[in-house]
Amino acid sequence: MNHEAIKLLKAHGLARPGEHVILTRGDHMNAHGGTNTMKVLAVDAE
């Protein structure tokens, strides 16, 4: 999933190799054990 998001950003010219992007995701609200996630991902040359 992360790879697909970066691929889409690169295709639209929004991210370039060597940069970093922040991916955020929220799980279901009021779900027991649910959490929010934030990841910092490096954009590679692939």
C-alpha positions in Angstrom: 0.0 0.0 0.0 2.8 2.5 0.9 4.6 1.7 -2.4 1.4 2.4 -4.4 0.9 5.7 -2.7 4.4 6.8 -3.4 4.1 5.6 -7.0 1.0 7.7 -7.5 2.6 10.8 -5.9 5.6 10.5 -8.2 3.4 10.0 -11.3 1.7 13.3 -10.5 4.9 15.1 -9.9 4.3 15.6 -6.2 7.3 13.6 -4.9 10.8 13.0 -6.3 13.5 10.5 -5.4 15.4 11.6 -2.3 12.4 13.4 -0.7 10.3 12.2 2.2 6.5 12.0 2.4 4.2 11.6 5.4 1.5 9.0 5.2 -1.3 9.2 7.7 -4.1 6.7 8.3 -6.9 6.6 10.7 -8.5 3.4 11.9 -12.2 3.0 12.8 -13.4 5.5 15.4 -14.6 4.0 18.8 -13.1 0.6 17.9 -11.4 -1.1 20.8 -7.6 -1.1 20.2 -7.9 1.2 17.2 -5.2 3.7 16.6 -4.1 6.4 14.2 -0.9 6.0 12.3 1.7 8.4 10.8 4.7 7.2 8.8 7.5 9.1 7.3 8.5 7.3 4.0 11.6 7.9 1.8 10.9 8.3 -1.9 13.3 6.0 -3.9 14.3 6.0 -7.5 12.2 3.0 -8.6 
